[in-house]
Amino acid sequence: MDDPALLDVLVSAVIAKAQARERRGPTVAAFLETWMAERVEPECAWRTARGRRYAIDNHLAPGLGAIPLEELTSEDIDRLGARMRRTMQATTVNAQLGVLRACLRYAEERHQLSRAPRVRMLPTEERDPDWLTEEARDALLGAASGWLRAAVALGALAGLRVSEILALEWRDVRWGSRSLHICRGVKTRRPRTVPMCSRLHEELQAWRHLRGPRVICYDDGARVSHSIAWRRLRDLAAAEQVRTVEGVLLCSGGGKGWHVLRHTFASHLVQRGVSLYEVRDLLGHRAIRHTEVYAHLSPARLVDAVGTLDVPSLSPDREKRSVARRRSRKD
């Protein structure tokens, strides 16, 4: 280019465009990568990080990545959700949108955004968790053998996630206190202690081995993968025709496999009158709302709670003294 004046104009335009882009801040795609590097990968379990990476690479970055983060609007997010809904279930779309919402909250924490745009979830049909009856659970446990039997027992009798089952080590089994210290493969990264019932204690005693540090392993001590564990449970359930309370074959198209065992543990506890707060602690839920899905299994407890109104109240004199003490404390 021979004209110096024209060259200066082009250089100035490029510089101005770069400065404008810098003032606008990072794009959605760039900040998603920042969030993954600074928050997700250091703090989340590898399965969680892998799921969020999938959502970013396949849905969020292609759909919203080119938009500057500060210019992202709720309408942009709604349009992405509508496009995904054409080929995906509403619950799956909401899972992808949940990843975006978590990223935008992090942007607020870092003051990259003064206020994050609202992420509106799609309406979904509420479904109660599926579980096994005691008869089906016992049939599944009785038909299993080897490491699979121990794994089924840990899921159905202790409520462990499959990641926790496969990561459990013998040093985490406290024989003296008859409890399990769950600190590996934990989704929430919050260790917890789960007492062992007598049946689970007997199952683990019978399976006790010296092949390696892991409770669930092959004969040579090698670890069992998630995919192998899922296939073995599916084959066993198909052979024994083990079905959930909804009539779905365990690990079939409509079944959730190992997580049904966790639901089974919680459901049986609630049916026996265990409080939801105690079930929450045993399952390792962060919030009670995750445990409230089992509340419908204890309607008798609600009847008993309302039935307390049928009990004769305090005598008039005792009630007056109680009211007087309450007023005096306020004064």
C-alpha positions as CSV (number, residue, x, y, z in Angstrom):
1,M,0.0,0.0,0.0
2,D,1.7,3.2,-1.2
3,D,-0.5,5.9,0.4
4,P,0.7,6.5,3.9
5,A,-2.4,8.5,4.8
6,L,-4.7,5.6,3.9
7,L,-2.5,3.2,5.8
8,D,-2.7,5.4,8.9
9,V,-6.5,5.4,8.6
10,L,-6.7,1.6,8.4
11,V,-4.4,1.1,11.3
12,S,-6.4,3.6,13.3
13,A,-9.6,1.7,12.5
14,V,-8.1,-1.6,13.6
15,I,-6.8,-0.1,16.9
16,A,-10.2,1.6,17.5
17,K,-12.0,-1.7,16.9
18,A,-9.7,-3.5,19.3
19,Q,-10.1,-0.9,22.0
20,A,-13.9,-1.0,21.6
21,R,-13.8,-4.8,21.9
22,E,-11.7,-4.4,25.0
23,R,-14.0,-1.9,26.6
24,R,-16.9,-4.2,26.0
25,G,-15.1,-7.0,27.9
26,P,-14.9,-10.7,27.1
27,T,-17.4,-12.6,25.0
28,V,-19.7,-15.2,26.5
29,A,-17.4,-18.0,25.1
30,A,-14.3,-16.4,26.6
31,F,-15.8,-16.0,30.0
32,L,-17.2,-19.6,30.0
33,E,-13.6,-20.7,29.6
34,T,-12.5,-18.4,32.4
35,W,-15.2,-19.9,34.7
36,M,-14.2,-23.4,33.8
37,A,-10.5,-22.7,34.6
38,E,-11.0,-20.7,37.8
39,R,-14.1,-22.3,39.4
40,V,-15.3,-25.5,37.9
41,E,-12.1,-27.5,37.3
42,P,-10.4,-26.7,40.7
43,E,-13.6,-27.2,42.8
44,C,-15.9,-29.7,41.1
45,A,-15.8,-33.4,40.8
46,W,-14.5,-34.6,37.4
47,R,-17.9,-35.9,36.3
48,T,-19.4,-32.5,37.0
49,A,-16.7,-30.7,35.2
50,R,-17.1,-33.1,32.2
51,G,-20.9,-32.4,32.1
52,R,-20.3,-28.7,32.1
53,R,-17.7,-28.9,29.4
54,Y,-20.1,-30.8,27.3
55,A,-22.8,-28.2,27.8
56,I,-20.4,-25.4,26.8
57,D,-18.9,-27.1,23.8
58,N,-22.1,-28.4,22.3
59,H,-24.8,-25.8,23.3
60,L,-23.7,-22.6,25.1
61,A,-20.6,-21.6,23.1
62,P,-22.2,-22.3,19.7
63,G,-25.4,-20.5,20.6
64,L,-24.2,-17.5,22.6
65,G,-20.4,-17.5,22.5
66,A,-20.0,-14.6,20.1
67,I,-22.1,-12.2,22.2
68,P,-20.1,-9.8,24.4
69,L,-20.8,-10.8,28.0
70,E,-22.1,-7.4,29.0
71,E,-24.6,-7.4,26.1
72,L,-26.1,-10.8,26.8
73,T,-29.8,-10.5,27.6
74,S,-32.5,-12.8,28.9
75,E,-34.1,-12.7,25.4
76,D,-30.9,-14.2,23.9
77,I,-31.0,-17.0,26.5
78,D,-34.7,-17.6,25.9
79,R,-34.0,-18.0,22.1
80,L,-31.2,-20.5,22.8
81,G,-33.6,-22.5,25.1
82,A,-36.3,-22.5,22.4
83,R,-33.8,-23.8,19.8
84,M,-32.6,-26.5,22.1
85,R,-36.1,-27.5,23.0
86,R,-36.8,-28.6,19.4
87,T,-34.5,-31.6,19.8
88,M,-34.2,-32.1,23.6
89,Q,-36.4,-32.7,26.6
90,A,-37.2,-29.7,28.8
91,T,-35.2,-31.2,31.7
92,T,-32.2,-31.6,29.5
93,V,-32.5,-28.0,28.2
94,N,-32.7,-26.8,31.8
95,A,-29.6,-28.7,32.7
96,Q,-27.7,-26.8,30.0
97,L,-29.2,-23.5,31.1
98,G,-28.3,-24.2,34.7
99,V,-24.6,-24.3,33.6
100,L,-25.0,-20.9,32.0
101,R,-26.7,-19.5,35.2
102,A,-23.9,-20.7,37.4
103,C,-21.4,-19.1,35.1
104,L,-23.3,-15.8,35.1
105,R,-23.4,-15.8,38.9
106,Y,-19.6,-16.2,38.9
107,A,-19.4,-13.2,36.6
108,E,-21.3,-11.2,39.2
109,E,-18.9,-12.3,41.9
110,R,-16.0,-11.2,39.9
111,H,-17.8,-7.9,39.1
112,Q,-17.6,-8.7,35.4
113,L,-21.3,-8.1,35.4
114,S,-23.2,-5.6,37.5
115,R,-26.3,-7.7,37.2
116,A,-26.6,-11.0,35.4
117,P,-29.5,-11.5,33.0
118,R,-32.2,-13.8,34.2
119,V,-32.1,-17.4,33.1
120,R,-35.6,-18.6,32.8
121,M,-36.0,-22.4,33.0
122,L,-38.5,-24.3,30.9
123,P,-41.6,-25.7,32.6
124,T,-41.3,-29.4,33.4
125,E,-43.5,-32.1,34.8
126,E,-42.7,-32.9,38.4
127,R,-41.8,-36.6,38.7
128,D,-41.4,-38.4,42.0
129,P,-38.2,-40.5,42.3
130,D,-38.5,-44.1,41.2
131,W,-37.4,-46.8,43.6
132,L,-37.5,-50.5,44.4
133,T,-39.8,-52.3,46.8
134,E,-38.1,-54.3,49.5
135,E,-39.0,-57.5,47.6
136,A,-37.4,-56.2,44.4
137,R,-34.3,-54.9,46.3
138,D,-33.8,-58.3,48.1
139,A,-34.2,-60.2,44.8
140,L,-31.6,-58.0,43.1
141,L,-29.2,-58.3,46.1
142,G,-29.8,-62.1,46.3
143,A,-29.0,-62.6,42.6
144,A,-25.8,-60.5,42.6
145,S,-22.4,-61.9,43.4
146,G,-18.9,-60.7,43.9
147,W,-18.1,-57.0,43.7
148,L,-21.6,-56.4,42.2
149,R,-23.3,-57.7,45.3
150,A,-21.2,-55.4,47.5
151,A,-21.9,-52.5,45.3
152,V,-25.7,-53.1,45.2
153,A,-25.7,-53.3,49.0
154,L,-23.8,-50.0,49.3
155,G,-26.3,-48.3,47.1
156,A,-29.5,-49.8,48.4
157,L,-28.6,-50.1,52.1
158,A,-26.4,-46.9,52.5
159,G,-27.7,-44.6,49.8
160,L,-24.2,-44.0,48.2
161,R,-23.9,-42.5,44.7
162,V,-22.3,-44.8,42.2
163,S,-19.2,-42.5,42.1
164,E,-18.9,-42.9,45.9
165,I,-19.4,-46.7,45.7
166,L,-16.6,-47.1,43.2
167,A,-14.2,-44.8,45.0
168,L,-14.8,-46.2,48.5
169,E,-11.7,-47.6,50.1
170,W,-11.4,-50.1,53.0
171,R,-9.8,-47.4,55.2
172,D,-13.1,-45.5,54.9
173,V,-15.0,-48.5,56.5
174,R,-15.1,-48.0,60.2
175,W,-15.7,-51.4,61.6
176,G,-15.6,-50.3,65.2
177,S,-18.3,-47.7,64.9
178,R,-20.0,-49.6,62.1
179,S,-20.1,-46.6,59.8
180,L,-18.8,-45.5,56.4
181,H,-16.7,-42.3,56.0
182,I,-17.7,-41.0,52.6
183,C,-15.0,-38.6,51.3
184,R,-14.1,-39.9,47.8
185,G,-16.2,-39.4,44.7
186,V,-18.5,-37.0,46.6
187,K,-20.5,-34.8,44.3
188,T,-20.8,-31.9,46.8
189,R,-17.2,-32.3,48.1
190,R,-18.6,-32.5,51.6
191,P,-17.5,-35.6,53.5
192,R,-20.2,-37.4,55.6
193,T,-20.6,-40.4,57.8
194,V,-23.2,-43.0,57.1
195,P,-23.9,-45.6,59.8
196,M,-24.1,-49.2,58.5
197,C,-27.2,-51.3,59.2
198,S,-26.6,-54.9,60.3
199,R,-27.3,-56.3,56.9
200,L,-24.8,-54.0,55.1
201,H,-22.2,-54.8,57.8
202,E,-22.6,-58.5,57.1
203,E,-22.4,-58.0,53.4
204,L,-19.1,-56.1,53.6
205,Q,-17.7,-58.5,56.1
206,A,-18.4,-61.4,53.7
207,W,-16.8,-59.4,50.8
208,R,-13.8,-58.2,52.7
209,H,-10.6,-58.8,50.7
210,L,-6.9,-57.9,50.4
211,R,-6.8,-57.4,46.7
212,G,-6.3,-53.6,47.0
213,P,-7.4,-50.5,48.7
214,R,-10.7,-50.2,46.9
215,V,-13.8,-52.0,48.2
216,I,-15.2,-52.5,44.7
217,C,-12.6,-54.0,42.4
218,Y,-11.8,-56.9,40.2
219,D,-9.9,-60.0,41.3
220,D,-6.6,-58.4,40.4
221,G,-7.4,-55.2,42.4
222,A,-8.1,-53.1,39.3
223,R,-10.9,-50.5,39.7
224,V,-14.3,-51.0,38.2
225,S,-15.4,-48.3,35.7
226,H,-18.8,-46.5,35.7
227,S,-19.7,-48.0,32.4
228,I,-18.9,-51.6,33.4
229,A,-20.8,-51.1,36.7
230,W,-23.9,-49.8,34.8
231,R,-23.8,-52.7,32.2
232,R,-23.4,-55.3,34.9
233,L,-26.4,-53.9,36.9
234,R,-28.4,-53.7,33.7
235,D,-27.7,-57.3,32.7
236,L,-28.5,-58.5,36.3
237,A,-31.8,-56.6,36.4
238,A,-32.8,-57.9,33.0
239,A,-32.0,-61.5,34.0
240,E,-34.0,-61.2,37.2
241,Q,-36.7,-58.9,35.7
242,V,-36.2,-56.4,38.5
243,R,-38.7,-53.6,38.1
244,T,-39.2,-50.3,39.9
245,V,-42.5,-49.2,41.6
246,E,-43.4,-47.6,38.3
247,G,-43.0,-50.9,36.5
248,V,-39.9,-49.9,34.6
249,L,-37.1,-52.4,34.2
250,L,-34.1,-51.3,36.1
251,C,-31.4,-49.7,33.9
252,S,-33.7,-49.9,30.8
253,G,-34.6,-46.9,28.7
254,G,-36.8,-45.3,31.4
255,G,-34.8,-46.5,34.4
256,K,-31.9,-44.6,36.0
257,G,-29.9,-47.6,37.2
258,W,-27.7,-47.1,40.1
259,H,-29.4,-43.9,41.3
260,V,-32.6,-45.9,41.8
261,L,-30.8,-47.8,44.5
262,R,-30.1,-44.5,46.2
263,H,-33.7,-43.5,45.9
264,T,-34.7,-46.9,47.3
265,F,-32.6,-46.3,50.5
266,A,-34.1,-42.9,51.1
267,S,-37.7,-44.0,50.3
268,H,-37.5,-46.9,52.7
269,L,-36.2,-44.6,55.5
270,V,-39.0,-42.0,55.0
271,Q,-41.6,-44.8,54.9
272,R,-40.3,-45.9,58.3
273,G,-40.8,-42.4,59.8
274,V,-37.3,-41.0,59.5
275,S,-37.3,-37.2,59.2
276,L,-36.4,-35.6,56.0
277,Y,-33.6,-33.7,57.8
278,E,-32.0,-37.0,58.8
279,V,-32.4,-38.4,55.3
280,R,-30.7,-35.2,53.9
281,D,-27.7,-35.7,56.1
282,L,-27.4,-39.4,55.2
283,L,-27.6,-38.7,51.5
284,G,-25.3,-35.7,51.7
285,H,-27.7,-33.2,50.1
286,R,-26.7,-29.6,50.4
287,A,-30.2,-28.3,50.8
288,I,-33.4,-29.8,52.2
289,R,-35.3,-29.1,48.9
290,H,-33.4,-31.9,47.3
291,T,-34.7,-34.3,50.0
292,E,-38.3,-33.0,49.9
293,V,-39.0,-35.2,46.8
294,Y,-39.5,-38.1,49.2
295,A,-42.0,-36.2,51.4
296,H,-45.0,-37.8,49.6
297,L,-44.0,-41.2,51.0
298,S,-44.9,-40.3,54.6
299,P,-48.5,-39.1,54.5
300,A,-49.2,-40.9,57.7
301,R,-46.8,-38.6,59.5
302,L,-48.8,-35.6,58.3
303,V,-52.0,-37.2,59.7
304,D,-50.3,-37.8,63.0
305,A,-49.1,-34.2,63.0
306,V,-52.5,-32.8,62.5
307,G,-53.9,-35.3,65.0
308,T,-52.0,-33.6,67.8
309,L,-54.7,-31.0,67.7
310,D,-57.2,-33.6,69.0
311,V,-55.1,-33.9,72.2
312,P,-56.6,-31.9,75.1
313,S,-54.9,-28.6,75.4
314,L,-53.3,-27.1,78.5
315,S,-55.5,-26.4,81.5
316,P,-56.8,-22.8,81.6
317,D,-54.5,-22.0,84.6
318,R,-51.4,-23.4,82.9
319,E,-52.2,-21.7,79.7
320,K,-52.6,-18.3,81.4
321,R,-49.2,-18.8,83.2
322,S,-47.6,-19.7,79.9
323,V,-49.0,-16.6,78.2
324,A,-47.8,-14.5,81.2
325,R,-44.3,-15.9,81.0
326,R,-44.1,-15.2,77.2
327,R,-45.3,-11.6,77.7
328,S,-42.8,-11.0,80.5
329,R,-39.9,-12.2,78.3
330,K,-41.0,-9.8,75.6
331,D,-41.0,-6.9,78.1
